[in-house]
Amino acid sequence: MKQDDLVIYEEQIEQIEKTLRRLIKDAQAKCVLLVDKDGHLITRQGFTQSLDTTALAALLAGSFASTREIARLVGEPEFSVLFHQGKKDHIHISLVGERTILAVIFDDRTTIGMVRLYAKEVSESLNQVLSSEKPEENRTESENRPETDSEYAASVETRLDDIFSDKT
């Protein structure tokens, strides 16, 4: 196995899927995909039955690879977020750490602002889960405890206050 290979344990997948389900609910998205940088689908949540998620995963990785080169050409280290707007469906794509890509597909029931807000929060949670290299059973109790809904709600509320507060 190459040193750069991404290894995800079953317990991590369970945490990731729970986090993605929460993103769908909070952002009112249709579905969410988590893809590795090589274009392999890690997991998906939501209404994905009508999507070819394998092809979509490969195209998402290719899109980020080409965007990385565009960023380099214009003097940026990278562009970490992409947004594509369609007539009825839209897609928000963002990097999670340096190894994975989060894609949120949504429609007009929500706004890009809400999707961006929740995707950023979820990306931070996912990055913590993915950066951990120890399986769950080897972690201490405090490391093993998932973020509670009230902690998550307080975090989002603080972010919303930061965004909408009067900065006079």
N, C-alpha and C positions, 0 to 999 in steps of 0.2 A: 504494500500500500504506500502510495506517495505521501510525503509529509504534508502536502497541501490538500489531501483528501478531507472532505467534510464527513465527520462521524457524528451521528445523532442517535442517542439512546431512546428506547421506548418511552421512558418517563419524560424525556424532553419533548418528544412528539406529542404526548398527552398535554403537556403544558402549552405547547405551541398551538395545538388545535383549540384548546379552551380560550386562549388569547385571541385567536382569529375569529372564533364565534362571537366573542364579546365585541370585536371590531365591527363585524357585520351588523350586530344589533344596535350598537351605539351610533354608527355612521349611517345606518339604514342602507347599506350596500347590498348588492345582489350576490356577489361572491368575492372570495379572496384566494389568491394563490401565493405560495411561498416556493421560490425556485432557487436552486444554487447557481453560481456564476457560470457553470458549464452548461446550463440549460436543462438540468434534470429537475422534475417536479418533486418537491419535498412533501408537500401536503396541500390540500385545498379544502375550502369550506364554502357552504352556501349552494346556490343553484348553478351547478356546473354541468348538468346532464347534457345540455345542448352544445357544450364547448368541447373542442378537441384540445384538452388541457396539455397533452404531451407536446403537440405542435406549438401551442401558445407558449409553453415554458421555454422551448428552444428559441422561439422568436423574441421573447422578452430578453433572454440572455444576449442574443445577437444585437438587439436594439441598444442595450447598454454598452456593449463592446464598441459599436459604431459611435455612440454618443461620447464615450470616453475619448475616442480619437478626435471628434469634433471639438471637444473641450480643450484638448491638448493643442490643437491648431489655433484656437483663439486665445490661448494663454491661461486657461483655467486648469486647475488640477483635475477636476471632474465635475459633471453635473449630477447631483445625487437624486434629483426628482424629475420625472417626466409626466406630462399630462396630455392625454389625447381626448378631444371632445368630438363626439359623434352627434348624429341627429337625435337619437334616443338613448344611447348608452355611451358612457365615458369610462376612461381608465386612468387611474393614478398609479404610477410606478415609482418605487423608491428603493434605494439601497438600504439594506439592513446590515450594518457592519461592513465588512469588505468581501463577504463570501456569499451573501444571499440577496434576493430581490423580492420585494413585496409588491404584488399587483392587486389593486382593489378595483373591481368593476361595479359601477353604480349607474343609476338613472336620475331622472329629474325629481325623484322623491326627496333627494338631499342636495347639498351644495358642495362644491369643491372645497370650500373653507372647512366645512365639518369633516369631510373625508381627510383633508390634510392634517387637521388637528388630531383626530383619532389615529390616523396612520403614523404620525410622529410619535405619539405616546406608545402605541403598540410596538413600533420599531425599537424603541428603547428597551421595552420588556423582552422582546424577542432576542435582541442583541445580548442581553444578560443570559438568557437561557442558552443561546447558541455558543457563547464564549466559555461556558462552563464545560470543562472536559471530564469532570468526575461524574460517574453515574449517581443517581439519586441516593442509593443505599449507602454510599460512602460520604455523603455530605453531612454536615452538622445540622441540628434541628433548625437553627435560624436560616441556614442556606436552603433548607428543604421546604420551608414554608412559602407557599405562593402568595403573591400580592392579593390582599383582600379586596372585595368590591368597594368597601368604604375608603381604603387607601387609594384605589384607582380613581374613585369619584372625587376625592379631595385633590388629587394631583391634576385632574382635568379641570376642576373648578379653579384652581390656582392659575393654570394656563389661560383659561378664559378670562379671568380677572386681569392677567397681564396683557392680553390682547386688547380687551375692551376698556381698560381703565383710562381715565382722563389724564393725559400726560402734559399738564400745564406747568 
